[in-house]
Amino acid sequence: MSEIKEYIYAHKDEMIGLLAELVAVPSVQGEASEGCPFGTEPARALGIMLEKCNEYGFSVDNVENYAGSADLDEKEPALAILSHLDVVPAGSGWSSDPFTLTVDGEKLVGRGAIDDKGPAVAALFAMRAVKELGIPLKKGVRLIFGTNEENGSADLEYYRSKRELPPMVFTPDGEYPVINVEKGMLRVYFSAEYSGIPICAGTVINAVPAVCRAGETEYIGRSAHASTPEKGENAITKFLEIQGNTDALLSGLAKLFPHGETDGKSCGLGFSDPVSGKMTCVLSMLNSAGGKLSGGIDIRFPIDRKKAEISGIICSALEKAGFSIDSCDGVEPHCTDGDSGFVQALLRVYERVTGEKGRCIAIGGGTYVHGIEGGVAFGAEFPGTDYHMHSPDEFITVGDLLKNAELMAEAISELCS
């Protein structure tokens, strides 16, 4: 509808202003305190958003600062749009203050601009557009704002223990057109007694390590997200390829994780299916300290496999190589029927608004709806753009901020009329 687009574009400055207000809150998980389960800053960001929702005339509900919501009207919600207001740490390498929204041409730069404060603002103005334009709806709509997506989604777990989710849920915490399939995830930590060469590599389990320091030598690779390891080069396996025969433990790891292999075939894995594609298996951490060698592995497995099968294979392979398993946790795959009326409606909206062909996407990463039956990701990233999510100079463009709001408003109209 042209009236929706006109409304959204007429409120551009308000949207940017609210995004600036939210970006200014460094809502990284902090120490829990009374009334602030994930620290004071995530709770402060939630308070700002709910106050704005109340100002716009929506019915607001704060569930003990774990998460909050805003309902369009008194109708029972049939649709929830799920976004989050917490962010990952800023890190280094920024061209400007990460917690000050900086306008760089068309880019709005700041931590959370694309993940997920910008999309949360777009969702709010989408619902505001529907309300103030008087678009008739037969079903209710609820916006849900979380505060712990980046650190395990304990916010959503608590919210769901107190409130029931509507039957339709989408999150602007992924990519367009629609993400309906997400691989299962497994994270394995292992260790063994060790007296060999000092090793230091990898600080987070979900990234391909770019540097491995072994003794006096530094092995250089290229970082990438663990869900797409083929885009990087693993510095740990590079080291093992060259130095692995100097120690029995290292030799065992070198055989399990050959340099350049990303699907875990040598560990007894290597599975794939026609929907979600090849699995990934990344030796992402390896560090020696206190007479021990400790490591971490990130695995994303296809939807036709179960967590128990994958964990059994990888743990057995590590134990045979001389390691003990310290922990092995993960989640099952997530899959929503791409032919469902819900998904097809979102694809129609995408095609109508963008003029591009809609399609369903399978990913190795996880979105905020992983584990919500029937949930999908709808936005916020458009194909072909690197928004530097989780990296320095994270941004959303003004045009994409507005387009997200337009798409979500059209989706509300399509799904709830």
N, C-alpha and C positions, 0 to 999 in steps of 0.2 A: 504494500500500500504506500502510495506516495506521501500520505499524511504522516505515516510513521517516520519515514526518512526525514521529512521536513522538520518534524518535532525533534528528533535526535540531533540533527545538525544545528537547530536553533539553540540547543542546550549544550553546545560544545564547551564553552568556557566554564560552565558549572561542573561538567564532568571532569575537565582537566583540574579544576580547583579542588574537587573532592579527592581525586587521585593524588594530588600534591600533598594534601593533608594526611592521607594514609601512608604515603611513602615516607613522610617525615617521622613516622613512628617505627623505630627499629624492632619490629615484632618477631625477633628471633627467640626461640624457646629459651626461657630463663628458669631461675629457681622457683619452684612452687611455693606459694604462700597462701594464707587465708583468702579465699575468694579468687585466687589467681592460679589455677591449676598448672599453667604452663609459663608462669612468670607475669610480671606486670605489663610488659609491652604488648603481647598478644591480646591481653584483656583490654588494654587501652584502645587498640585498633578496633576491636569488636564494639566497644562503647561508642566510638565515633560513628561507626557505620549504623548501629542501631538507633542512635540519636537522629541521624539524617533520615532513616526510614520513618521514624516517628514524625519528624517534621513534614514529611511528604504525605502523611495521612495513612500510613500502613499500620496494621496491628502487629506489635513487636513482642517477641518472647526471648528472654535471655535465660538459657539453661546453665546457670551457675558459672558463667564465663568459659564453659567448655565450647559452646557454640550458641548461636542465636539465630533467630528467624524473623521474617517479615511476611505477613499474609496480605494479598491484594485486597481481599474483602472477607465477608463472613462465610462464603461458600467453603465447603470441605475441599481442601487442596487435592487436586488430581495430578498436579505437576509440581515437582521441586527442581529448582536450579541451585546446584550445590557448588559453592566456591569457598576459598579459604583466604584468611587475612594474615597468616603467619608466613614468614619468609626464611630462606636459608641465610647464613651469615654472609656479610658483604664480601669478605676476602680482600685481596689486594689487586692492583692493576687497573683501577678505575681512572677515567679521565676527569671525573668530577665527583663531588660528594655523593655516595650511593644513597644517602637518606635525604637528599634534596632533589626533588623532581626538576631535571634540567631539560630545557627545550633546545634541541639541536636540530634546527630545520624542522622537518616533519617528525623527528624522533622525540619521544618523551622518555628520558633516560632516568632510571632509578631502580633500586632493588624492589622487586615485586611488581614492576610495571606490566610484565606479561604473566607473571606467576606469583600471585593470582589476583593482585589488587586491581589492576586495570580491568580484567574480566569481571570482577565483582562489582566495580563501578558501572560497567556496561550492563550487567544484569539488572542492577537497581534502576538505571534510567530506562531500560527496556520495559520494566514493569510500571514505572511511572508514566511512560508514554501511553501504554495500554489504558491505564487508569484515567489520565487526564484527557485523553482523546475520546473517552467513553466507548471504547470498542466493546461490544457486547460479548460476554463470555457465559457459558453454561456451567463451567467447572472452575474451581478455585486454583490459585497459584501461590506457591510459597518459595521465597528465597531463603536459603540456609547458608550461614557464614560460619566456617570452622576456624580453629586456631591452632591445630596441631597436625596438619596434613604432612608437613615436611619431616616429621619425626614419629611417624607410625600411625597417625590417625586415631589416637586414643580419644580425641575430641568427638569424632563421629561415632565411635563405639559407645561412649557415654550418652551422647545425644539419642542414639537409637534405643538405649535402655530406658529412656524417659519419654520419648516421643516416637510415634509411628511415622515412617516415611510414606509419602504418597506413592501410588502405583507406578507413576512415570517419574524417572529421575535422569537428568543429564547434568554434566559438569563442563564448564568452559576451562578445563584444566588439562587440555590435550590439544588435538589438532582437528581441523576441518578436512574432509566433510564430516564423517562420523567414525569414531573408534568404537568398534563393538567387540573386538577380541583382544585380550591381553594375556600374554603367556604367564604360566606359573613362575614363581620366584623362589629361589632357595639360596640361603647364605650359610656357608660352612666355615667354621673357625677350627683350626687344628694346630697341634704343637708336638714337639719331641725334644728330648735332651740333646744338646748340641755343643760342640767345642771347636767348630771350624771357623772359617773366615767370617769376620763381622759383616752382616748384611742389613741394609736399611732400604726398604722399598714399599711404597704405597701407604697412604694415610687414610683413605676411605675405601670401603669394599666395593662400591658401585662405580668405580672408574678404572679404566686401563691405566696402569702406572707408566708415567713418562720417564721416570728416573729410577735407577737401581744402583745404590752405592754398595760395592763389595770390596772390602779391604781398602786399598788405595785407588781403586778403579771405579769410574762412574760410567754406567751403561745408559745410553740415551735412547728413548723410544718416542712415542707420540700419544698423548692422552686422548681418550674418547670415553663416552658413556659405556658402561658395562653391557647395556642392551644392544649396542652397535659396535662391538669390539673390532670389527673389520675396518672401521674408520681410523683405528689407531695402530700403534705398534707397541707391544708389551715389553717393557724394559726388563722385567723379571725373567721372562722366558728367553729373552736375548742373552742375558747373563747365564742362565742355565745351559743354553746351547753351547756356550764357550767354556764355562767353568764347571759344569755339572758333574764331570767325572772325577772331581777332586775330593768328593765326599759321598758316602753311601746314601745319606738322606737326600742330598742334592741330585744325585744320579737318579734316584727314584722319582723325584719331581720332574726331572728333565724328560723322563720317559712318559710320564703321565700328561705333561704339558709341553709338547714340542712347539718350538717357536713358529708362529704363523698359523697354528691350528686354533680355531675359535669355537668349535662345536663340541669339545669334550670327547671326541671319538676314541682317543687313546686311553681315556679313563673308563671306557666301556659304555659311553653315552652316544652322542652323535645323532640323536633322533630328530625327525622332522615330520611335519604333516602338511597336507595341501592348503590348509586354511591359515595356520599361524607361521608356517615356514620352519627354517632350521632353528634348533636350539642354540644357545650360546653358553659358554663355560669359560670363565676368566679367573686365572690365578692373579688376584689383584693386590695382595699384600704378602710380604715376606720380610720378617724382621727378627734379628737375633738380639737377645738380652738376657742377662742372668742365667746363662748356661742353657737357654732354651731357644729353639727356632720355632717361630709362630707364623702362621699364614692364614689367609682368608680367600675364599672362592665365591664368586657371584655367578649364579646359574639362572637362566631364563629358559623354561622348557615348554614344549608344545601342548596344545589343549587336549591332545589324545593321551596324555600321560598323567600320572598321579604323583604327588609329592613324595609319598612313601617309596615308590619305585625308584625315583631319581636319587633320593637321599640314601637308600640302601646301596645303590651302585657306587656312588662317589665316596661314601664313608668306607665301604669295603676296600676300594682301591687305595685310599689313603692309609688305612690300617695295614694293608699288605706292604706298603712302602715304608712302614715303621713309625707312623704317626698316630697320636691319639686324637679323638674328636672332642673338642671343647664344647661346641654347640653346633646345632644344625636346625635352622628354623626357616620357615617360608610360608607361602600361600599357594593355594591351588589356582589353576588358570581361571580366567573370567571370560565368559562368552555369552553374548546376547544375540538372538536370532536376527540376522540382517533383513529378513523378510517380514518382520513384525510391523504392524501398523504404526507403532511409535517411531521406529527407525526410518521407515519409508516416508513418514510425514516430515521428519527432519531433513531428509535428503531432498524432498520436494522444495522445502524452504530454501535450502542452500542453492539449489539450481535456479530458483526464481530470483533470488536476491543477487547472486554473483554472476549468473549467466554461465557458470562452469558446470561440468558434469559431476553429479554426486556419486559417491561410492563409499563402501565400507572399508575400513582399514584395520589390520591386525598389527599390534606392536609388541615389543619385548619389554617396554617399560610399564609402569603401573600408573593409573590415574586415580582420582579421588573416588570413583565409583567401583573400584576393584572390590568385589565381594558383595555389591548391591545387586540383587537379582533383577535383571532387565535393564540395568543402568548402562549408559553410554557416555562417551565424551563428545561434545559438540563444540568445537573451537578450543582455545581461542587463537591458536596459531594458524595462519594461512599457508598453504603449500608454497614452497620455494623461498621462504624468508627465514633467516637465522636471527632470532630475537635475543640471542645471548642469554637464554634462560640458565640460571644458576652460575652465570659467568660475569666477569666485569662488564660494565656498560650495558646491562640488561635494558631492553627498551620495548615500547610498543609505539607504533606510529599513530598520529592523530587520526588518520583515515581508518586504520584498523580498529582503533578504539570505538569509533563511531559505527563502523560496519558491524562489529560484534554486537553492539546494542541493537542495531537494526535487525540483525539476524535473530537475536533472542526475542525481540518484540514480535517479530513475524512468527516465530516458533510458538510463542504463547497463544497468539491468535489462531494458528493452525491447529494446535493440539487441544485447546480449551473452548473453542467456539461451539 
